[in-house]
Amino acid sequence: MNLILIGAGKGGAKVLHTLADYREVSIACVVDIDGSAPGIAVAKEKGIPVANDIDAALQVVRSQIDVILEVTGDTAVYMSLLRRFPVEPIVVPASALKFFLLLMGEKERLIGAARTRQRDLQRILDATHDGMIGIDLGTRVTFCNAAASRLLGTPEHEIRGRKSTNWIPDETVRPVLSGHDGRVLQMTSDTGTDLVVHCLPIDDENGSRIGAMVVLRDVTEVRRLAEEVTNLRELQQWLEAVIQSTQDAISVVDKNGMGLLINPAYTRLTGLSPEEVIGHPAEVDIAEGESMHLQVLRTGKPVKSVPLKVGLQRREVIVDVAPIWVEGELRGAVGVIHDISEIARLNAELNKANRLLRSLSARYSFADIVGGSQSMVVAIEQAKRAAATPATVLLRGESGTGKELFAHAIHQESDRAGKPFLRVNCASLGEGLLEVELFGQEPSTWEMSAQKRVGLMEDASGGTLFLDEIGELSLATQAKLLRAIQEREIVRVGGSRPVPVDVRFICATHVNLEQAVARGTFREDLYYRLNVIPIFIPPLRYRKEDLAQLAIAIVSRHNQTYGRNVTEVDPDAIAALSRWDWPGNVRELENVLGRAMMAVGYAETKLRAHHLPPLGFPNLEQTTTAEALPSMLPLHGTLADRMKSIEKLLIQQTLSETGGNKTETARRLGISVRSLYYKMGSDGP
């Protein structure tokens, strides 16, 4: 339908905008005497011819005009048009167009509202996580949302208008389009995504099937979560198995301090069943002390090694409790309870056994001391006189001269005979261990009273304590020993209460204490306390006349050890022994004769010179000449490695010279016995 629009004012422009959207309507020309009217500009913009009167318009229009729309609102203009065109074309006045414009406006409003709803619906569909596809009866896709495009791996514009079977199995869609109810199946998209497909019917208001809606749900994440849940359950089973099988008692409470979990070890320890603990306050198992579960829940901080008594039997335990944090929130606490009652009992038995061992009396008397030389007779006489007094005795002499033998004999000859005689080598223990050994130890806050350790001075009370290698004491231990000698009381390590002791001290040393006092390594006041009755035991090189008597005594003892029957020592053997100065003294003599006994035949009764091993060892200076050194040391290695080899050689040779006497070896090398033990334990021989 062709028409001419008369009047291009605001009303005409509005009509022009409305009619321009209709394909069935063709506006042939727009007429207005005002060339600047709004409608003229719109017509020119849309490419519609314009004119200033109807005649000019008719000249412009080449086709037949069906309708003339008069929108000027001027009655004279309308009547003029009717007179000129009484039949054709039809002249429509502005008054008639008002109703038309109202209808058109309402239509545009409704269309706009529908478009808005459609956009909102599309936004909603695009926002959902599930894919949605609309399908008509011909299985063509009428719409899809962004989720469907993502899950299927195809752009939306490529999905719309195409057969749904390109992506969705036909057995899912076809039955629904044929009138059946919805169906559900699983599939995997081209992108490898696991999907659950649900096809739902779409019916019109009359109940007729007009299409279907396919909902695609991504279950990949669901399956992953299901696998995680399975793994978590398996892990939980493992953890429960560990908790149930561990020998330490375990207790778990929630954030309110109510019992959540215990294991069988907990029940065995406390005597409380799960029914008596789970769901009950954390204090239910406490027999003595404060619940550490509640403390941890109050502070949020772990506690360790807290002594408590728990359960019906008031068992002594040590408790470690840690908070349970979940995403920054304190959700409970877990406690591990260590039973120390058995440890305390065993420790008490061990201390009892140690005390029994320590209480063994001295084994030797003066009759066991062999020697008739003048110097030896003097030493024995001094020792016998000292035995008759309670004074402290200081035995001095080289290692291996028999100082311990003298200590035994002095105790046996004193009025303390039959009482404990205890011995400790001050060089064989570190400072801390030696103090505990001497003075005992109070239990720490978690050891309970059963863990108290009684020291040698308490065990020796009423008897004698022999302190060998007294010169190796540290200054701190010297101060404590001085107090024990002066005040006749001690304070246990870790304690504060003085404990009275009645001990007779016999000390021994090969160290020159006077030089040690001068160097400041030995306390002068302790030196005078110890040096009340000094007894010098001569080395074997100063009493070689005793060699024959000593050799017979030693061989007699070795007969049983080596399975021999030697009753004599040949004078030639004694002469050979006399040619050596015995730096290791009697101990070295015992070692030499022991090796000689192994060379004696089982039927022989006399130890002869040829049975003796080579006596004397070449000095280092004699063996490490420029010619001999390369054969004794490694040809390769760093300076540090080669220095270690020299050190090892020195230690080996000195040990051989002293007959294995480590104290004398340390003295000759100018190091402490502790250092010697360290070197022998790490890189030593």
TIPAFI-761349 format. One record per residue (C-alpha): residue in one letter; x, y, z. Coordinates in steps of 0.1 Angstrom, whole numbers, padded with zeros to 4 digits, always signed. Example, Ala and Ser with C-alpha at 12.3 -4.5 7.8 and 13.67 -1.06 7.14 Angstrom:
A+0123-0045+0078;S+0137-0011+0071;
//
This chain:
M+0000+0000+0000;N+0014+0034-0012;L+0006+0066+0007;I+0014+0103+0009;L+0019+0119+0043;I+0005+0155+0045;G+0021+0174+0074;A+0056+0169+0088;G+0052+0185+0122;K+0057+0166+0154;G+0026+0145+0148;G+0037+0137+0113;A+0072+0128+0124;K+0057+0104+0149;V+0034+0088+0123;L+0064+0086+0099;H+0085+0067+0125;T+0057+0043+0132;L+0047+0035+0096;A+0083+0032+0084;D+0087-0001+0104;Y+0059-0018+0084;R+0069-0037+0053;E+0033-0036+0039;V+0033+0002+0039;S+0053+0023+0014;I+0055+0061+0021;A+0058+0076-0014;C+0062+0113-0003;V+0061+0136+0027;V+0045+0170+0022;D+0048+0202+0043;I+0051+0239+0033;D+0078+0242+0061;G+0109+0227+0047;S+0124+0227+0082;A+0096+0206+0098;P+0108+0176+0119;G+0091+0151+0096;I+0110+0165+0066;A+0143+0157+0083;V+0131+0122+0092;A+0120+0116+0056;K+0153+0127+0042;E+0171+0105+0067;K+0151+0075+0056;G+0154+0084+0018;I+0117+0093+0014;P+0109+0120-0012;V+0096+0154+0002;A+0075+0182-0014;N+0059+0216-0003;D+0024+0208-0017;I+0003+0180-0030;D+0008+0188-0067;A+0046+0187-0063;A+0042+0154-0045;L+0020+0139-0073;Q+0047+0148-0098;V+0073+0131-0077;V+0054+0099-0072;R+0053+0077-0102;S+0032+0049-0087;Q-0005+0048-0078;I-0013+0064-0044;D-0038+0044-0023;V-0041+0066+0008;I-0034+0102+0017;L-0028+0108+0054;E-0037+0143+0065;V-0019+0150+0098;T-0018+0188+0099;G-0050+0189+0119;D-0062+0218+0097;T-0099+0212+0087;A-0096+0234+0056;V-0067+0213+0044;Y-0087+0181+0049;M-0118+0195+0031;S-0096+0207+0002;L-0082+0172-0002;L-0117+0155-0001;R-0129+0178-0028;R-0100+0170-0049;F-0099+0133-0043;P-0136+0123-0035;V-0131+0086-0042;E-0095+0077-0047;P-0070+0078-0032;I-0086+0076+0003;V-0081+0107+0024;V-0076+0099+0061;P-0080+0128+0085;A-0058+0135+0115;S-0086+0128+0139;A-0088+0092+0127;L-0051+0088+0131;K-0051+0097+0168;F-0068+0063+0176;F-0043+0046+0153;L-0014+0062+0171;L-0027+0052+0204;L-0029+0016+0193;M+0005+0018+0178;G+0020+0033+0209;E+0005+0005+0231;K+0018-0021+0206;E+0053-0006+0208;R+0050-0006+0246;L+0040-0042+0247;I+0067-0051+0222;G+0093-0033+0243;A+0081-0050+0275;A+0083-0084+0258;R+0118-0077+0246;T+0128-0066+0281;R+0114-0098+0295;Q+0131-0118+0268;R+0165-0101+0276;D+0159-0107+0313;L+0151-0143+0307;Q+0181-0147+0285;R+0203-0132+0312;I+0188-0156+0338;L+0194-0186+0315;D+0229-0174+0307;A+0237-0170+0344;T+0226-0205+0354;H+0253-0232+0358;D+0231-0257+0339;G+0230-0257+0301;M+0195-0252+0286;I+0184-0259+0250;G+0149-0254+0235;I+0139-0278+0208;D+0109-0277+0184;L+0090-0306+0170;G+0115-0309+0142;T+0143-0313+0167;R+0157-0279+0157;V+0173-0258+0185;T+0152-0226+0191;F+0174-0212+0218;C+0203-0221+0241;N+0221-0204+0269;A+0257-0196+0275;A+0262-0226+0298;A+0250-0250+0270;S+0274-0234+0246;R+0302-0238+0271;L+0294-0274+0280;L+0290-0285+0243;G+0320-0265+0232;T+0301-0248+0203;P+0292-0211+0200;E+0255-0202+0205;H+0249-0189+0170;E+0261-0223+0156;I+0237-0242+0178;R+0205-0222+0171;G+0185-0234+0141;R+0204-0267+0138;K+0194-0302+0146;S+0197-0310+0183;T+0210-0345+0175;N+0243-0329+0165;W+0249-0327+0203;I+0221-0345+0221;P+0215-0383+0216;D+0183-0388+0196;E+0170-0414+0221;T+0168-0387+0247;V+0148-0361+0226;R+0127-0382+0202;P+0105-0400+0228;V+0097-0367+0245;L+0087-0350+0213;S+0065-0380+0205;G+0045-0374+0236;H+0063-0394+0263;D+0075-0381+0297;G+0109-0366+0303;R+0140-0388+0302;V+0174-0387+0319;L+0207-0402+0307;Q+0244-0396+0310;M+0268-0385+0282;T+0302-0371+0276;S+0305-0339+0254;D+0331-0333+0228;T+0350-0312+0254;G+0353-0343+0276;T+0328-0330+0301;D+0306-0356+0319;L+0270-0345+0316;V+0236-0356+0330;V+0210-0349+0303;H+0174-0343+0313;C+0148-0338+0285;L+0115-0321+0296;P+0083-0317+0275;I+0069-0283+0265;D+0031-0281+0259;D+0009-0252+0248;E-0022-0240+0267;N-0042-0268+0251;G-0019-0295+0262;S-0004-0301+0228;R+0032-0310+0226;I+0051-0281+0209;G+0087-0289+0218;A+0111-0299+0245;M+0136-0284+0269;V+0170-0301+0274;V+0188-0294+0306;L+0225-0302+0307;R+0242-0306+0341;D+0280-0309+0345;V+0287-0337+0369;T+0325-0337+0365;E+0329-0317+0397;V+0304-0339+0414;R+0323-0370+0405;R+0356-0354+0417;L+0340-0344+0450;A+0326-0380+0453;E+0361-0393+0447;E+0375-0369+0473;V+0348-0380+0498;T+0358-0416+0491;N+0394-0408+0497;L+0386-0389+0528;R+0366-0419+0541;E+0395-0441+0533;L+0419-0417+0551;Q+0395-0416+0580;Q+0396-0453+0583;W+0434-0453+0582;L+0435-0427+0609;E+0410-0445+0630;A+0431-0477+0626;V+0462-0459+0637;I+0445-0443+0667;Q+0429-0475+0677;S+0461-0495+0675;T+0486-0470+0691;Q+0498-0479+0725;D+0496-0443+0737;A+0462-0432+0751;I+0445-0406+0729;S+0416-0384+0739;V+0397-0359+0716;V+0372-0332+0728;D+0351-0307+0709;K+0352-0269+0713;N+0330-0271+0744;G+0353-0296+0761;M+0330-0326+0756;G+0345-0360+0748;L+0345-0370+0711;L+0369-0399+0707;I+0391-0422+0728;N+0410-0453+0718;P+0414-0487+0735;A+0447-0477+0751;Y+0429-0448+0768;T+0403-0473+0782;R+0431-0496+0794;L+0450-0468+0811;T+0421-0450+0828;G+0396-0479+0833;L+0369-0457+0817;S+0347-0470+0789;P+0337-0449+0759;E+0302-0445+0773;E+0317-0429+0804;V+0338-0404+0784;I+0322-0396+0750;G+0297-0368+0755;H+0310-0360+0790;P+0331-0331+0802;A+0369-0334+0798;E+0375-0335+0835;V+0358-0369+0838;D+0392-0388+0837;I+0412-0365+0860;A+0421-0379+0894;E+0446-0353+0904;G+0455-0320+0885;E+0437-0297+0860;S+0423-0308+0827;M+0448-0298+0800;H+0420-0300+0774;L+0402-0271+0790;Q+0434-0251+0793;V+0442-0255+0756;L+0406-0246+0747;R+0409-0214+0768;T+0443-0203+0755;G+0444-0219+0720;K+0481-0229+0728;P+0495-0265+0731;V+0509-0279+0763;K+0535-0305+0767;S+0548-0329+0794;V+0523-0320+0821;P+0522-0346+0850;L+0487-0357+0860;K+0470-0387+0877;V+0441-0401+0858;G+0415-0428+0860;L+0402-0450+0887;Q+0436-0463+0897;R+0451-0428+0898;R+0478-0437+0872;E+0508-0414+0869;V+0509-0400+0833;I+0524-0373+0812;V+0500-0354+0790;D+0506-0336+0757;V+0476-0316+0744;A+0473-0297+0711;P+0445-0274+0698;I+0425-0284+0667;W+0421-0255+0643;V+0398-0257+0613;E+0399-0227+0589;G+0411-0204+0617;E+0384-0216+0642;L+0393-0235+0673;R+0372-0267+0670;G+0386-0289+0698;A+0417-0304+0713;V+0435-0337+0711;G+0456-0352+0739;V+0482-0379+0740;I+0486-0395+0774;H+0518-0414+0782;D+0517-0439+0811;I+0549-0434+0832;S+0538-0455+0862;E+0556-0486+0849;I+0586-0465+0840;A+0586-0451+0876;R+0584-0486+0890;L+0612-0499+0868;N+0633-0469+0876;A+0628-0475+0913;E+0638-0511+0909;L+0669-0500+0889;N+0679-0475+0917;K+0674-0503+0942;A+0696-0526+0922;N+0722-0499+0918;R+0722-0493+0956;L+0726-0531+0961;L+0756-0532+0937;R+0771-0502+0953;S+0768-0517+0988;L+0792-0545+0980;S+0820-0543+1004;A+0857-0538+0996;R+0873-0570+0981;Y+0910-0565+0990;S+0929-0562+1022;F+0966-0554+1031;A+0973-0591+1027;D+0966-0587+0990;I+0992-0560+0985;V+1025-0576+0973;G+1058-0560+0979;G+1087-0561+1003;S+1107-0531+0991;Q+1114-0504+1016;S+1093-0478+0998;M+1064-0502+0996;V+1066-0511+1033;V+1065-0474+1042;A+1034-0469+1020;I+1016-0499+1036;E+1025-0487+1071;Q+1012-0452+1063;A+0980-0467+1050;K+0974-0489+1081;R+0979-0459+1103;A+0954-0439+1082;A+0929-0467+1084;A+0927-0462+1121;T+0915-0426+1117;P+0884-0411+1100;A+0906-0386+1082;T+0905-0381+1044;V+0933-0400+1026;L+0950-0388+0994;L+0966-0417+0975;R+0992-0403+0951;G+1012-0422+0924;E+1014-0430+0888;S+0986-0450+0871;G+0988-0487+0875;T+1006-0486+0909;G+0977-0500+0928;K+0960-0470+0944;E+0926-0487+0943;L+0940-0517+0960;F+0952-0495+0988;A+0918-0478+0990;H+0901-0512+0995;A+0926-0522+1021;I+0923-0490+1041;H+0885-0494+1042;Q+0888-0531+1053;E+0912-0521+1081;S+0890-0492+1093;D+0860-0493+1117;R+0838-0489+1086;A+0846-0523+1073;G+0815-0542+1064;K+0798-0509+1055;P+0794-0497+1018;F+0826-0491+0999;L+0818-0473+0966;R+0841-0462+0938;V+0838-0436+0910;N+0864-0427+0884;C+0861-0389+0881;A+0877-0389+0846;S+0853-0413+0830;L+0821-0392+0833;G+0811-0358+0820;E+0806-0330+0845;G+0768-0333+0845;L+0767-0371+0848;L+0794-0371+0875;E+0774-0346+0896;V+0743-0367+0894;E+0764-0398+0902;L+0779-0382+0932;F+0751-0361+0947;G+0719-0377+0933;Q+0691-0359+0915;E+0657-0346+0925;P+0628-0355+0902;S+0618-0329+0876;T+0582-0316+0875;W+0571-0345+0854;E+0592-0374+0869;M+0572-0378+0901;S+0587-0389+0934;A+0595-0424+0920;Q+0621-0410+0898;K+0643-0396+0926;R+0679-0408+0922;V+0701-0413+0952;G+0738-0404+0947;L+0769-0423+0957;M+0775-0400+0987;E+0741-0410+1002;D+0746-0447+0993;A+0781-0446+1009;S+0769-0429+1040;G+0783-0448+1070;G+0810-0463+1047;T+0838-0451+1023;L+0837-0433+0990;F+0868-0438+0968;L+0872-0409+0943;D+0897-0420+0917;E+0914-0395+0894;I+0903-0366+0916;G+0925-0342+0897;E+0901-0344+0867;L+0872-0328+0885;S+0858-0295+0871;L+0860-0264+0893;A+0822-0264+0897;T+0822-0300+0910;Q+0852-0293+0932;A+0832-0266+0950;K+0803-0290+0957;L+0827-0317+0969;L+0844-0292+0992;R+0810-0284+1008;A+0803-0321+1012;I+0836-0327+1030;Q+0833-0296+1052;E+0796-0295+1060;R+0790-0333+1058;E+0759-0326+1037;I+0750-0325+1001;V+0723-0309+0979;R+0709-0332+0951;V+0711-0319+0915;G+0678-0300+0909;G+0671-0299+0946;S+0674-0273+0973;R+0671-0293+1006;P+0704-0303+1022;V+0709-0340+1029;P+0733-0350+1057;V+0759-0377+1048;D+0785-0396+1068;V+0812-0406+1044;R+0849-0413+1047;F+0867-0400+1016;I+0897-0417+1000;C+0909-0399+0969;A+0935-0409+0944;T+0953-0390+0916;H+0984-0392+0894;V+0981-0354+0887;N+1006-0331+0904;L+0980-0312+0924;E+1004-0286+0935;Q+1010-0276+0899;A+0972-0277+0893;V+0966-0253+0921;A+0993-0230+0907;R+0976-0231+0873;G+0942-0224+0888;T+0927-0257+0876;F+0924-0271+0912;R+0910-0253+0942;E+0935-0246+0969;D+0910-0250+0997;L+0900-0284+0984;Y+0936-0294+0980;Y+0942-0288+1018;R+0910-0307+1026;L+0921-0337+1007;N+0958-0337+1015;V+0952-0345+1052;I+0970-0379+1050;P+0989-0382+1018;I+1003-0416+1009;F+1028-0419+0980;I+1027-0453+0962;P+1060-0459+0945;P+1061-0468+0908;L+1074-0502+0899;R+1107-0489+0884;Y+1116-0478+0920;R+1110-0512+0935;K+1122-0537+0910;E+1132-0560+0939;D+1094-0567+0942;L+1092-0580+0906;A+1098-0617+0915;Q+1071-0616+0943;L+1047-0598+0920;A+1053-0621+0891;I+1045-0652+0911;A+1014-0636+0925;I+1002-0625+0891;V+1010-0659+0874;S+0991-0677+0901;R+0960-0656+0894;H+0964-0661+0856;N+0967-0699+0859;Q+0929-0703+0862;T+0922-0676+0836;Y+0944-0692+0809;G+0941-0728+0819;R+0978-0732+0828;N+0997-0747+0858;V+1027-0724+0862;T+1042-0725+0897;E+1076-0708+0890;V+1091-0679+0872;D+1126-0685+0859;P+1153-0661+0872;D+1162-0653+0836;A+1126-0641+0831;I+1129-0620+0862;A+1161-0605+0849;A+1145-0597+0816;L+1116-0581+0834;S+1140-0560+0855;R+1156-0545+0824;W+1123-0526+0816;D+1112-0495+0835;W+1075-0503+0835;P+1058-0470+0826;G+1025-0487+0831;N+1036-0501+0865;V+1019-0532+0879;R+0990-0530+0854;E+1015-0532+0825;L+1033-0561+0843;E+1000-0579+0845;N+0994-0574+0808;V+1029-0586+0798;L+1026-0617+0820;G+0992-0624+0806;R+1006-0625+0771;A+1035-0647+0783;M+1011-0672+0799;M+0995-0678+0765;A+1030-0688+0752;V+1035-0713+0780;G+1026-0749+0771;Y+0998-0767+0789;A+1023-0791+0805;E+1049-0765+0815;T+1051-0754+0851;K+1078-0727+0847;L+1075-0693+0829;R+1108-0687+0812;A+1124-0656+0795;H+1116-0669+0760;H+1079-0669+0769;L+1079-0632+0775;P+1068-0609+0747;P+1092-0582+0735;L+1097-0557+0763;G+1101-0520+0755;F+1088-0500+0725;P+1109-0477+0703;N+1103-0440+0709;L+1084-0420+0682;E+1116-0401+0675;Q+1134-0433+0667;T+1107-0446+0644;T+1097-0415+0626;T+1129-0407+0609;A+1128-0391+0575;E+1133-0426+0560;A+1106-0443+0580;L+1079-0416+0580;P+1067-0422+0544;S+1060-0459+0552;M+1040-0450+0583;L+1018-0423+0568;P+0994-0422+0539;L+1009-0409+0507;H+0978-0390+0497;G+0952-0369+0515;T+0947-0335+0529;L+0968-0320+0556;A+0940-0326+0581;D+0938-0363+0571;R+0975-0368+0575;M+0975-0350+0609;K+0949-0374+0621;S+0971-0403+0610;I+1000-0389+0630;E+0976-0384+0660;K+0964-0420+0657;L+1000-0433+0656;L+1009-0413+0687;I+0979-0427+0706;Q+0986-0462+0695;Q+1023-0461+0705;T+1016-0444+0738;L+0989-0470+0746;S+1014-0497+0739;E+1041-0481+0760;T+1017-0479+0790;G+1003-0514+0785;G+0969-0500+0775;N+0967-0476+0805;K+0945-0448+0792;T+0950-0425+0822;E+0988-0427+0819;T+0985-0424+0781;A+0965-0392+0785;R+0990-0378+0810;R+1020-0385+0786;L+1002-0369+0757;G+0993-0339+0777;I+0955-0342+0772;S+0926-0350+0795;V+0913-0385+0798;R+0880-0373+0784;S+0898-0360+0753;L+0915-0393+0749;Y+0882-0412+0751;Y+0867-0388+0726;K+0896-0392+0701;M+0895-0430+0705;G+0857-0430+0701;S+0858-0408+0669;D+0890-0413+0651;G+0911-0431+0677;P+0925-0466+0676;
//
